[in-house]
């Protein structure tokens, strides 16, 4: 246990130091606004060119200054300075931050922000731009959480987790889920105090791969990507699957805090614990620093109107943080019992307005059943509900809902009535004055949408039949006919499976008027299939944020890019390419070529000076070709190559890569790609001579961290992974029986880690995924990460897969993420993979179709000389037209070719191809 207790002697000192930081921050606000005063809010915003996404922040500054008496607002809405504007005491920041326990990075970052407030407001720079070039971005942006007062909250949070572990005893594996783990400050505190030997299952989640990747590597915990604004079960979490949920400084980011709390309530098992650390109001210090990160991203649809991003009580306001009382009200309304709040009212104001709430899920549902009692009043002894064959009258339903508590129970009625109890927090049923015939509705157990539909059905005097979610399509069709059901609520998989079932045409569905699909993705084809059977199909779900159609792979891929400035990403790629080209020139310079302006050399002279190993002669020729195509070398009379670039532009590698690193990090949040490329750039001459191993640079000490970062980090990688996942899931969705997927060249599993969860969410245990690679090294790494979620096998794409023991015609989908460019003969490799597909099976592959100069100066040393269309040109990658010819030559029918023309990423040439094997 940490035994961190409040120190009454320490509290006044903390508050005094925070008060001084707030005063310095307000002085900087006033200095930034001074040129625009007097003026209305609109006039101030115009004078300072405030970016629309920061208008809420400007209004909160004006409110803070008005409250402090530094600014006054007259009846016409004009703001005026009050008294002289004092210069902010920036020199005090290091000492005050140090006395509050912050790392030095926080004082440096805040000073940089205070010195540039007008440019931050106008978006001419971002907070990330102010970070030192050589810093770790996760550590630097997480510095604000590492201090005495937040540390006390984290320690108290950790003690409560440890107490829960001790209460449950060593025989129970405590399941902890952390939401929005960020920099991992809370995670560290909790992991330190868990009792030795206690079996804890800790899942660290965050919306950003940057944070989940850092947590996995630094803390060794399981991680998962999770958007708190989207249904947790749809993202792979299990209802009732957590004993403790920790949410530190994250829930205020939700678009709807009460909705997220209801999701957390459903995630927790009966008696489970929720620990929330969050702010209950503005802090002037944070308003001039980390609050810039809370404005909607420039690429967000809310950037023009930040007030629209919230849909709870904060909508239409500038408020980000609920008050302490509002936090408690929202927790209670979501079905939690609030045990304590730390610090409580007796301790005085909380430093920086931060609190810890300790709340629990009651062992019983605690649902307010009075509205349901009024709805069922007068139904007497008649069955109002049938769950898995058991009838329930009104009294039995009320009793079952009141005592429901465990969504994990194997008992179907228990699961169903737990869902109904949860639904009562969302749907407040009232008797309907509807004279229409009472509906007969069929729903599935374990489906929250079905539980909400049940409440609405009872308001209309109807009967509900709930059947297990595992009921086969043929049996569901028989149930619909036998019950003469008028309505049905079905998930997308069954919406697609039932009309195509062999017995569908023989089933009498004349009573069924509508089928309701609560998930996105149903299209015109699905509606037509149901219309042919009689009922109309209605889709009631709103699509996930950023995805207009859940089955559209382009939309799914674009959703993965939300928050990124794609134009900045493209610019960063071009800057990295420029740095790579200059690194090639630097290598020639080190070999004694192009050391003076105007130098000229033949290709033979250059090769003699560089001395490439036999395997790399082709690569050196490719360098000279691209340097000439890009105008850095010029081909002159007599076949010599002149250098059109001043040697000063490429002799200093640090200068060459500095701008590339800054742009890349600003665009993507991290710079692992540039770190790797810069490291390779310094080793190019020994790499070219065969004196240095490119594999050792990519996999230092036999670790895959560097390579995984490369294949995750860029906008194109994110787009490709999610488009591939949506294509495979869409192809397999609704098919009969177990579905089989083979991934070729799985490597570091960065494609796997996106595709597999998507399939598990869609298909559950009915997907069999074979992860293959040519190297046992990658199979071992994947096995350590994914365990028995995958099967594993060796596969060399340069040899016939069937000859290697893989059965022809046995896979519904084959995925090849960025591997086929490593094949010696792409045509033969694709034909081999096609042999593995069943008729109608789908091949999904992701590939570059344009030369990537940074690859030529790094991973290019690992590529074997090709014997396909690339052999004639010396190119590393097939062109777009060549790829289409390869797929057509393999007898495949085109399905997708992404991204589309006009997409910001299209010019980069990274493609996602999907093609289908014909049925005959």
PETACOR-V18458 format. One record per helix or strand of 2 or more residues. SS is the DSSP state (h for helix, s for strand). FROM is the first residue (numbers start at 1). LEN is the number of residues. If there is no record, write none. Layout:
# PETACOR-V18458
SS;FROM;LEN  SS;FROM;LEN
This chain:
# PETACOR-V18458
h;8;29  h;41;7  h;52;16  s;71;3  s;79;3  h;90;10  h;104;12  h;117;5  h;127;4  h;137;5  h;143;3  h;148;21  s;174;6  h;185;9  s;200;7  h;209;11  s;222;4  h;233;3  s;242;7  h;251;3  h;257;11  s;268;12  h;284;4  h;290;4  h;306;4  h;324;10  s;336;7  h;345;3  h;351;3  s;354;8  h;370;7  s;383;5  s;390;4  h;394;10  h;412;12  s;440;5  h;448;12  s;463;5  h;473;11  s;487;3  h;492;9  h;504;3  s;514;4  h;524;10  s;536;4  h;553;7  h;566;25  s;600;2  h;603;8  h;614;16  s;633;3  h;637;3  s;641;3  h;647;3  h;653;16  h;672;10  h;684;5  h;694;5  h;700;3  h;705;9  h;715;18  s;739;6  h;752;15  s;767;7  h;776;14  s;791;4  h;802;3  s;811;7  h;820;3  h;826;10  s;837;12  h;853;4  h;859;4  h;870;4  h;880;10  s;892;7  h;906;3  s;910;8
